[in-house]
Amino acid sequence: MDQNEARPTEDATIPNDIPQNKCKPKRKRMKQRSAGWDHFVKYTDKDGTTRARCKYCPDKSFACDSISNGTSNLLRHYKSCTMNPENAMTQTVLKLQSNNINGEGTLSCWRYDQDAIRTSLAHMLIIDELSFRFVEKEGFRYFMSVTCPKFQLPSRITIARDIYQVYVDEKKKLQKWFASTGQRVSLTTDTWTSLQRVNYMCLTAHFIDPDWNLHKKILNFCPILSHKGSQIGELIEKCLLDWGIDKLLAITVDNASSNDTAVAYMKKRLEQWGTDILKAKHLHMRCIAHIINLVVTDGLKEGSDSIDRVRASVKYIRNSPSRLAKFKSCIEFEKIQSKCSLTLDVCTRWNSTYLMLSSALKLRRAFVRFESEDPQFKFELQPVGVPDEEDWKKVDILVTFFKTFYDLTQRISGSRYVTSNTLFHEIIDVDSLLIKWAESTNNDFASMAKKMKVKYDKYWGDIGKTNMLIYVSVVLDPRHKLRYIDFVFSELHKQGDGTEIVMTKNVKDATYELFISYQKNGTTSKSNENTHRRSKDDVQEYVITDMKERYKKFKSLSGGVEEKSELEKYLTEENVADSLGFSILSWWKLNGSRFPVLSQMARDILAVPISTVASESTFSTGGRVLDSYRTSLSPKVVQALICTQDWIRKSHKSLTIEDETHENEELDEGLQNASYFCEMDPTKGISAVSQRHLCEMDIVLRNGLNSAKWVSVFAKMPFRAF
């Protein structure tokens, strides 16, 4: 066929009697895009009309022609349908909010809220120190599918974003509060090296709010390049500027020389900011816990050989499960009633050494019997040796000696109650005990006390070397005031050379100096505030009022006889009775209106922490957050987790190892008793009465109650029910 020959067109092949539009392919049906079709079924009724039936209430149908009706009516019904499970979840229902495991609680309203549940999930991961991957674990997903199947579980990436958003929101609340109140705070700070080999600095703020509640807030847990004092000071300044805090009273640090440099750096900054009190002369507060540690460490050197033998014995027994089991049988044979267990100390921490010696001393007879039953005991402990009778006598002296310091450390380590007004009492008691023990007829006892007294005098022997806030806080305690200071100095210095008079005068002068400084700051701020409020038209009134204020200031500073100052009135009043339930914060809250300047001074000074335990305890949290499985967390996320946990956590109670061990033993005993009773007749069913008793068993198990409670519960249970 010739290429140039005309080919027939497609139209030429179509017969003339067939319309061309009938032969075109049909248009593809559009996909139903409305969200309403997820909840409705389309059908055609007997009249040929297109309608839709609700999936939740099939008795109702609606017109749904795409041209004349649309889907608006479907969506309206979906939102109001009473059978819709999503609408059922958004309805308010009553719930019993349990306050304890006994089922007691209060009624409240609950409504399903996806965002609220996600936020509470983020709170749970923060407070309970759970990993982000926890939300993707099979067990948790199964639990949520049973308890709240409607909840859309987030991924670990999403929950990490939620957690950081919680941190941002909580930080904004705190920043807003600091900005609105202009609160003066005291700080504690310390550094720590994590498993990541990253150095972290913890900065904690302590303050008393206008309602006289003591607060401890972790401001920052941030990486620091080195432990040099200049870098510590610069990082503290950077953190404070980020928070908008420029008023400091004291910074509590340990005795490292780098901290001296950091505090000196912050003194200069406070003077530049113009927010210092007396040129920040009271800014540096030394941690009492570290000083006690130095004092006690010198005393431990006297009994080092005996301590080494006890430590070696404990380590030998704990290194083998069979030896530990044999030692427990020795305890039972000797009929030792103590529930304490063997603990191994950390050589650099004297309090752990005290706990080791204290528990070993209670199990002394078991050690003697173990020596006779284990032939390898003496051989393995060479050349240190097995503790003999003389060693146990020395250990007894050491335990008695250091129990006082251990109890002291426990008292001063609190961050949820005021401690600044107790420091003076504690160091005076330590001084009195060391003087008394140095005169003991026991040479070992006296030798230890003399060495410790030398170290004590290095830090607290001279009143000029100590921070005067230690003594001023006692003056601000209405139970003591200056009278107690005068009495104590008189008892300690009976030489008659006038030393006690000079020391009391130093404390009085420091108190008045601080009061005048606070009075000046308060008068200046009040005058500035009043100046801004006055209008330009009230010039004459301004001059008169300003002159009156200046005259009041002149009278207070010149010590005029016409009117006593707040401090003089406070000191001349009778001391408050020292009752058992006395609260110094409650007293100042009730009497603050009578002493407005002095109460502000008390708010700042009583909030000063006397130890860095608040910051050091954060490192325990950091060690749990940054364990060997989570070392990839960035410092930014670590700070968010640790700070937010401190801000939102309501309960700060933590169990000791001894408490947990005791609870576990009682729980094991309870489970054994439960197994014994349940195995008596396992083929029979459980009656309704017995089910109630089993609930009581469950409460006992969760409470960890003693065996006497078990007897009372099981005595009511009929054996035939099993």
C-alpha positions in Angstrom: 0.0 0.0 0.0 1.4 3.4 -0.9 2.5 5.4 2.1 0.9 8.6 0.6 -2.4 6.9 0.3 -5.0 8.4 2.6 -5.8 6.2 5.6 -9.4 6.0 6.9 -9.9 8.0 10.1 -11.4 6.6 13.3 -14.6 8.6 12.6 -14.9 6.9 9.3 -15.2 3.5 10.9 -18.2 4.5 13.1 -21.6 4.0 11.6 -23.6 7.1 10.8 -26.6 6.0 12.7 -24.8 5.8 16.1 -24.1 9.1 18.1 -20.5 9.6 18.7 -20.9 10.7 22.4 -22.4 7.3 23.2 -19.2 5.6 22.3 -16.9 7.6 24.7 -15.7 5.8 27.8 -17.7 6.4 31.0 -16.3 8.9 33.5 -14.7 7.3 36.6 -16.8 7.6 39.7 -15.3 10.0 42.3 -14.2 8.7 45.6 -16.4 9.7 48.6 -14.3 12.2 50.4 -16.5 13.3 53.2 -15.6 12.0 56.7 -19.3 11.3 57.3 -19.2 8.2 55.0 -17.0 6.5 57.6 -20.1 6.3 59.8 -22.9 5.9 57.3 -23.9 3.3 54.7 -25.3 4.5 51.3 -28.3 2.7 49.8 -31.2 3.2 47.3 -34.7 2.9 48.6 -37.7 1.4 46.7 -38.5 4.8 45.2 -34.9 5.0 43.7 -33.8 7.8 46.1 -30.3 7.7 47.4 -30.2 7.6 51.2 -27.8 6.9 54.0 -28.2 4.8 57.2 -26.3 5.5 60.4 -24.0 2.6 61.5 -24.8 3.2 65.1 -28.6 3.7 65.0 -29.8 1.7 61.9 -33.4 2.8 62.4 -32.5 6.3 61.2 -31.8 7.2 57.6 -31.1 10.5 55.8 -31.3 11.9 52.3 -27.8 12.2 50.9 -28.2 13.1 47.2 -24.9 14.6 46.2 -26.6 17.5 44.4 -29.7 18.4 46.4 -28.7 17.2 49.9 -25.0 16.8 50.4 -23.5 15.4 53.7 -24.0 18.3 56.1 -27.0 16.6 57.7 -25.0 13.4 58.1 -22.2 15.2 60.0 -24.7 16.9 62.2 -26.3 13.6 63.2 -22.9 12.0 63.7 -21.9 14.7 66.3 -25.2 14.3 68.2 -25.8 10.6 67.9 -26.3 9.1 71.3 -25.1 5.7 70.1 -21.9 7.0 68.7 -19.0 5.6 70.9 -17.0 8.8 70.5 -19.8 10.9 71.8 -20.2 8.5 74.7 -16.5 9.0 75.5 -16.9 12.8 75.5 -19.8 12.7 77.9 -19.0 13.5 81.5 -19.2 10.5 83.8 -18.7 10.1 87.6 -15.6 8.4 88.8 -14.2 7.5 92.2 -10.7 8.9 92.7 -9.0 6.5 95.1 -6.7 8.2 97.6 -5.3 4.9 99.0 -5.3 1.2 98.3 -8.3 0.6 100.7 -10.6 2.1 98.1 -11.3 5.4 100.0 -11.5 8.4 97.7 -13.7 11.2 96.4 -16.2 11.4 93.5 -15.3 13.6 90.6 -16.3 14.1 86.9 -14.3 12.6 84.1 -14.4 13.3 80.3 -12.3 11.6 77.7 -9.6 14.0 76.4 -7.0 12.7 74.0 -4.6 15.6 74.7 -5.0 15.4 78.5 -4.2 11.7 78.4 -1.1 12.3 76.3 0.1 15.0 78.7 -0.5 12.7 81.7 1.5 10.0 79.9 4.4 12.4 79.5 4.1 13.2 83.2 4.2 9.5 84.0 7.4 8.9 82.0 9.0 11.9 83.6 8.1 11.2 87.2 8.7 7.4 87.1 11.9 7.8 85.0 10.7 5.5 82.2 12.3 5.3 78.8 10.6 6.8 75.8 10.4 3.3 74.2 8.0 2.3 77.0 5.0 3.6 75.0 5.9 1.2 72.2 6.3 -1.9 74.4 3.8 -4.7 73.9 2.7 -4.9 77.5 1.8 -1.2 77.8 0.0 -1.3 74.5 -2.1 -4.3 75.6 -2.9 -2.5 78.9 -4.1 0.6 77.1 -6.1 -1.5 74.6 -8.1 -2.9 77.5 -8.4 0.2 79.7 -8.8 2.9 77.0 -9.0 1.5 73.5 -10.0 4.8 72.0 -6.6 6.4 73.0 -4.2 6.8 70.1 -0.8 5.8 71.5 2.0 8.1 70.5 5.4 6.9 69.2 8.6 7.3 71.2 9.5 10.3 69.1 6.2 12.0 69.7 6.2 11.3 73.4 9.8 12.8 73.6 8.4 16.0 72.0 5.5 16.0 74.5 7.9 15.7 77.4 10.1 18.6 76.2 6.9 20.7 75.7 6.0 20.0 79.3 9.4 21.2 80.3 9.0 24.4 78.3 5.6 25.1 79.7 6.6 24.5 83.3 9.7 26.7 82.8 7.6 29.6 81.5 5.4 29.4 84.6 8.4 29.6 86.9 10.0 32.4 84.9 6.7 34.4 85.0 6.5 33.8 88.8 10.1 35.0 89.4 9.5 38.1 87.2 6.3 39.0 89.0 7.6 38.6 92.6 11.2 39.7 92.2 12.1 37.0 94.7 15.6 36.9 96.2 16.9 33.3 96.2 19.8 31.3 97.6 21.6 28.8 95.5 23.3 25.4 95.9 25.5 24.1 93.1 27.8 21.1 92.4 29.2 19.2 89.5 29.0 15.6 88.4 30.4 13.4 85.6 28.0 11.0 83.9 28.4 7.7 82.2 28.7 9.7 78.9 31.9 11.2 80.3 30.1 14.6 80.2 30.4 17.0 83.1 27.1 18.4 84.4 26.5 21.3 86.8 23.3 21.3 88.9 22.0 24.7 90.0 19.2 24.7 92.6 17.3 27.7 93.9 15.9 27.9 97.5 13.3 30.5 98.5 10.3 31.2 100.6 7.2 32.5 98.8 4.9 35.2 100.1 2.7 32.6 101.7 5.7 31.4 103.7 6.2 28.0 102.0 9.7 26.8 101.4 10.6 25.8 97.9 13.4 24.0 96.2 13.6 24.2 92.4 16.3 22.8 90.1 16.9 25.6 87.7 19.5 23.9 85.5 21.2 20.6 84.9 23.5 21.6 82.1 26.9 20.4 80.7 30.0 22.3 81.8 33.4 22.1 80.0 35.6 22.0 83.1 35.6 22.3 86.9 37.5 25.6 86.9 36.1 28.2 89.1 35.9 30.9 86.4 33.8 28.6 84.1 31.5 27.6 87.0 30.9 31.3 87.8 30.2 32.2 84.2 27.8 29.3 83.8 25.9 30.3 87.0 25.7 33.9 85.6 24.4 32.6 82.3 21.7 30.4 83.9 20.5 33.3 86.2 20.2 35.7 83.3 18.2 33.1 81.3 15.8 32.8 84.3 15.7 36.6 84.9 17.0 36.2 88.5 19.4 38.9 89.7 18.9 38.9 93.4 21.0 36.4 95.5 21.6 36.2 99.2 23.9 33.1 99.5 25.5 30.4 97.5 26.1 27.1 99.4 29.1 25.1 98.0 31.6 22.6 99.2 35.2 23.3 100.1 36.8 23.0 96.7 39.0 25.9 95.8 37.3 26.3 92.4 34.0 27.1 94.3 35.8 30.0 96.1 36.7 31.4 92.7 33.1 31.0 91.4 31.6 32.8 94.4 34.1 35.6 94.1 33.1 36.0 90.4 29.4 36.1 91.4 30.1 38.8 94.0 31.5 41.1 91.3 28.5 40.4 89.1 26.0 41.2 91.9 27.7 44.5 92.6 27.5 45.4 88.9 23.8 44.5 88.8 23.2 46.6 91.9 21.2 43.9 93.7 23.8 42.9 96.3 23.2 43.0 100.1 26.2 44.6 101.9 28.4 44.1 98.8 27.6 40.3 98.9 29.7 39.8 102.0 27.5 37.0 103.2 27.3 35.3 99.8 29.7 32.4 100.5 28.1 29.6 102.6 30.2 26.5 103.2 28.4 23.1 103.2 28.2 21.7 106.7 28.0 18.2 105.4 31.4 18.4 103.7 32.9 19.9 106.8 31.5 17.1 108.9 32.9 14.6 106.4 36.4 16.1 106.8 36.1 16.1 110.6 34.9 12.5 110.8 37.4 11.2 108.2 40.2 12.3 110.5 38.6 10.4 113.4 38.3 7.2 111.3 42.0 7.0 110.8 42.4 5.9 114.5 40.5 2.7 113.9 41.5 2.0 110.3 42.9 -1.5 111.0 39.8 -2.8 112.7 37.6 -1.3 110.0 39.7 -3.0 107.3 39.2 -6.4 109.0 35.5 -6.0 109.3 35.3 -4.7 105.7 37.3 -7.7 104.4 35.0 -10.1 106.4 31.8 -8.6 104.9 33.3 -8.6 101.4 34.3 -12.3 101.7 30.8 -13.4 102.8 28.9 -11.3 100.3 31.0 -12.5 97.4 29.4 -16.0 97.4 25.7 -17.0 97.6 26.7 -20.2 99.5 28.7 -18.2 102.1 25.8 -15.8 102.5 23.4 -18.7 103.0 25.8 -20.2 105.6 26.1 -16.9 107.3 22.3 -16.6 107.5 22.1 -20.0 109.1 24.7 -18.8 111.7 22.4 -15.8 112.4 19.5 -18.2 113.0 21.5 -20.5 115.1 22.7 -17.6 117.3 19.0 -16.5 117.6 19.9 -12.9 116.5 16.7 -11.0 116.2 18.1 -8.1 114.1 16.6 -7.8 110.6 19.7 -5.9 109.3 21.7 -7.3 106.5 25.4 -7.1 105.6 26.3 -4.0 103.7 29.6 -3.1 102.1 30.7 0.5 102.4 32.3 2.9 99.9 35.7 3.7 101.4 35.5 7.4 100.6 32.1 7.9 102.2 32.2 7.7 106.0 28.4 7.4 106.4 28.4 4.1 104.4 31.3 2.9 106.6 29.2 3.7 109.7 26.2 1.7 108.3 28.5 -1.2 107.5 30.0 -1.2 111.1 26.6 -0.8 112.7 25.1 -3.8 110.9 28.2 -5.9 111.4 28.3 -5.1 115.1 24.7 -6.4 115.5 25.7 -9.6 113.8 28.9 -10.0 115.8 28.1 -13.5 117.2 27.3 -14.7 113.7 30.8 -13.7 112.5 32.3 -15.7 115.4 30.3 -18.8 114.5 31.0 -18.4 110.8 34.7 -18.4 111.5 34.4 -21.9 113.1 32.2 -23.3 110.3 34.2 -22.0 107.3 37.8 -23.3 107.3 38.8 -21.0 104.5 37.6 -17.8 106.3 40.9 -17.1 108.1 43.1 -18.2 105.1 41.3 -16.0 102.6 41.5 -12.9 104.8 45.2 -12.9 105.1 47.2 -10.7 105.6 44.4 -8.4 106.8 43.1 -10.9 109.3 39.8 -11.8 110.9 38.4 -9.3 113.4 39.1 -10.3 117.0 37.7 -9.3 120.4 39.8 -6.1 120.4 38.6 -5.2 117.0 35.0 -5.5 117.9 35.5 -3.3 121.0 37.0 -0.6 118.7 34.1 -1.0 116.3 31.7 -0.6 119.2 33.4 2.7 120.2 33.4 3.9 116.6 29.7 3.1 116.1 28.8 5.0 119.3 31.1 7.8 118.4 29.9 8.3 114.8 26.2 7.8 115.4 26.0 11.4 116.6 27.5 12.6 113.4 25.3 10.3 111.2 22.1 11.6 112.9 23.4 15.1 112.5 24.0 14.6 108.8 20.4 13.2 108.4 19.0 16.3 110.1 20.9 18.9 108.0 20.3 17.2 104.7 16.7 18.2 104.4 15.6 20.5 101.6 11.9 20.6 102.4 12.2 22.2 105.8 14.1 25.2 107.2 17.6 24.3 108.3 19.5 27.6 108.5 18.3 28.3 112.0 19.5 24.9 113.2 23.1 25.1 112.0 24.3 27.1 115.0 22.8 24.5 117.4 24.3 21.6 115.6 27.9 23.0 115.5 27.7 24.0 119.1 26.6 20.5 120.1 29.4 19.0 118.1 31.9 21.3 119.8 30.6 20.4 123.2 30.8 16.7 122.5 34.3 16.8 121.1 35.5 18.7 124.2 33.8 16.1 126.4 35.2 13.1 124.5 38.7 14.6 124.4 38.7 14.4 128.3 37.6 10.7 128.2 39.6 8.1 130.1 39.4 5.9 127.0 42.7 6.7 125.2 41.3 5.7 121.7 38.2 7.8 122.3 40.2 10.8 123.5 42.7 10.6 120.6 40.0 10.6 118.0 38.2 13.5 119.6 41.4 15.6 119.8 42.1 15.1 116.1 38.6 15.9 115.1 38.6 19.0 117.3 41.6 20.4 115.4 39.8 20.0 112.1 36.6 21.5 113.6 38.4 24.6 114.8 39.8 25.2 111.4 36.3 25.9 110.0 34.2 26.9 113.0 36.6 27.9 115.8 36.8 31.5 114.8 33.6 33.5 114.4 35.3 35.8 112.0 35.8 32.9 109.5 32.2 31.8 109.5 29.2 33.2 107.6 27.3 35.5 110.0 24.0 34.3 108.5 24.5 31.2 110.7 24.0 33.4 113.8 21.5 35.9 112.4 19.1 33.1 111.5 19.1 32.1 115.2 18.3 35.7 116.1 15.4 35.6 113.7 14.0 32.5 115.5 11.5 33.9 118.0 12.3 31.1 120.4 15.9 32.2 120.9 16.9 35.7 119.6 20.0 37.3 121.0 19.5 36.0 124.5 20.3 32.5 123.4 23.4 33.6 121.5 24.6 35.4 124.6 23.9 32.4 126.8 25.8 30.0 124.5 28.8 32.1 124.2 28.9 32.7 127.9 28.8 28.9 128.5 31.5 28.2 126.0 33.9 30.9 127.1 34.1 31.1 130.9 37.6 32.4 131.0 36.4 35.9 132.0 38.4 37.6 129.3 35.4 39.2 127.6 35.5 36.9 124.6 31.8 36.1 124.9 30.9 39.8 125.0 32.8 40.5 121.8 31.3 37.5 120.0 27.7 38.5 121.0 28.4 42.1 119.9 29.6 40.9 116.5 26.4 39.0 116.0 24.2 41.9 117.1 26.1 44.3 114.8 25.7 41.9 111.9 22.0 41.7 112.5 21.5 45.4 112.7 23.6 45.9 109.6 21.5 43.5 107.6 18.3 45.1 108.9 19.4 48.6 107.9 20.3 47.4 104.4 16.9 45.7 104.0 15.3 48.9 105.3 17.1 51.0 102.8 16.2 48.7 99.9 12.6 48.6 101.0 12.3 52.3 101.4 14.0 53.0 98.0 11.7 50.6 96.1 8.6 51.9 97.9 9.6 55.5 97.1 10.2 54.7 93.5 6.9 52.9 93.2 5.0 55.8 94.8 6.9 58.3 92.5 5.7 56.4 89.4 2.1 56.4 90.6 1.9 60.1 91.3 0.7 62.5 88.6 2.5 65.7 87.6 -0.5 67.8 88.9 0.1 66.8 92.5 3.4 68.5 93.0 2.6 70.0 96.4 1.3 66.7 97.7 4.4 64.9 96.3 6.7 67.3 98.2 4.9 66.9 101.5 4.6 63.1 101.3 8.2 62.8 100.1 9.4 64.9 103.0 7.5 62.7 105.5 9.1 59.6 104.1 12.5 61.2 104.3 11.9 62.1 107.9 10.8 58.5 108.7 14.0 57.2 107.1 16.0 59.8 109.1 14.5 58.6 112.4 15.1 55.0 111.7 18.7 55.5 110.7 19.6 57.9 113.4 18.1 55.7 116.1 15.8 58.4 117.4 14.1 57.9 120.8 10.7 58.8 119.5 10.0 55.4 118.0 11.7 52.0 118.2 12.7 50.2 115.0 11.1 46.9 114.0 14.2 45.0 115.1 14.3 46.6 118.5 10.6 45.9 119.1 11.2 42.3 118.0 14.2 41.8 120.3 12.6 43.3 123.4 9.5 41.1 123.1 9.4 37.9 125.2 10.7 34.7 123.5 8.1 32.3 122.2 7.8 29.0 124.1 9.8 26.2 122.5 7.0 23.7 121.9 7.3 20.4 120.0 5.0 21.4 117.1 6.4 25.0 116.7 6.8 26.1 113.1 9.0 29.1 112.5 7.4 29.8 109.1 3.9 29.8 110.5 5.0 32.2 113.3 6.5 34.7 110.8 3.4 34.3 108.5 1.2 35.4 111.4 3.4 38.2 112.7 4.9 39.4 109.4 2.4 42.3 109.3 3.9 43.7 112.5 7.4 43.5 111.2 7.3 44.1 107.4 11.0 44.8 106.8 12.2 42.2 109.3 9.8 39.5 107.9 11.3 40.1 104.4 14.7 39.7 105.9 13.6 36.5 107.6 12.1 35.1 104.4 15.5 35.4 102.6 17.7 34.2 105.5 15.6 31.3 106.6 15.6 29.9 103.0 19.4 29.7 102.9 20.4 26.0 102.7 23.3 24.8 104.9 24.3 21.9 102.7 24.6 21.0 99.0 22.6 17.8 99.5 19.8 19.2 97.4 22.1 19.4 94.3 24.0 16.2 95.1 20.8 14.2 95.4 19.9 15.3 91.9 23.0 13.4 90.7 21.3 10.2 91.9 18.3 11.0 89.7 20.8 11.8 86.9 22.4 8.4 87.4 19.1 6.7 87.0 18.1 8.7 83.9 21.4 8.3 82.3 21.9 4.6 82.9 23.8 2.3 80.6 20.8 1.9 78.4 20.1 5.6 77.8 23.6 7.1 77.3 22.6 8.4 73.9 20.3 11.1 75.5 21.4 14.6 74.6 22.2 17.0 77.5 19.2 19.1 76.4 16.8 16.2 77.0 18.5 15.2 80.2 18.0 18.7 81.6 14.3 18.6 80.6 13.8 15.2 82.3 15.5 16.1 85.6 14.2 19.6 86.0 10.6 18.8 85.0 10.5 15.9 87.4 11.6 18.2 90.3 9.0 20.8 89.3 5.9 18.5 88.9 6.6 15.8 91.4 4.3 16.0 94.4 5.9 13.3 96.6 9.6 13.4 97.4 9.6 10.5 99.8 12.2 7.8 99.0 12.7 4.5 100.7 16.0 3.5 102.1 17.6 0.1 101.3 16.7 -1.1 104.8 13.1 -0.2 104.3 12.9 -1.9 100.9 14.6 -5.1 102.3 12.2 -5.2 105.2 9.1 -4.7 103.0 10.3 -7.4 100.6 10.8 -9.9 103.4 7.3 -9.3 104.7 5.9 -9.6 101.2 7.6 -13.0 100.7 6.2 -14.2 104.0 2.8 -13.1 103.0 3.0 -14.8 99.6 4.1 -18.0 101.3 1.1 -17.9 103.7 -1.3 -17.2 100.8 0.1 -20.2 98.8 -0.3 -22.4 101.8 -3.9 -21.6 102.4 -4.8 -21.7 98.7 -3.3 -25.1 98.1 -5.4 -26.8 100.8 -8.2 -27.6 98.4 -7.6 -26.2 95.0 -10.4 -28.2 93.3 -13.2 -26.2 95.0 -14.5 -22.9 94.0 -14.3 -19.6 96.0 -17.4 -18.3 97.5 -18.4 -14.6 97.5 -17.5 -14.3 101.2 -14.1 -15.8 100.5 -13.6 -13.4 97.6 -14.1 -10.5 100.0 -11.4 -12.1 102.2 -9.1 -12.5 99.2 -9.5 -8.8 98.6 -8.4 -8.2 102.2 -5.4 -10.5 101.5 -4.5 -8.4 98.5 -4.6 -5.2 100.6 -2.4 -6.8 103.1 0.1 -7.9 100.4 0.2 -4.4 98.9 0.5 -2.8 102.4 3.3 -5.1 103.4 1.7 -5.6 106.8 3.2 -7.9 109.5 2.4 -11.5 110.3 -0.1 -10.4 113.0 -2.3 -8.8 110.4 -2.1 -12.0 108.3 -3.4 -14.0 111.3 -6.3 -11.6 111.7 -7.2 -11.9 108.0 -6.9 -15.6 107.6 -8.7 -16.4 110.9 -11.9 -15.0 109.2 -11.5 -17.2 106.1 -13.5 -20.5 106.0 -11.2 -23.3 104.7 -14.1 -25.0 102.9 -14.2 -22.0 100.5 -11.0 -23.2 98.9 
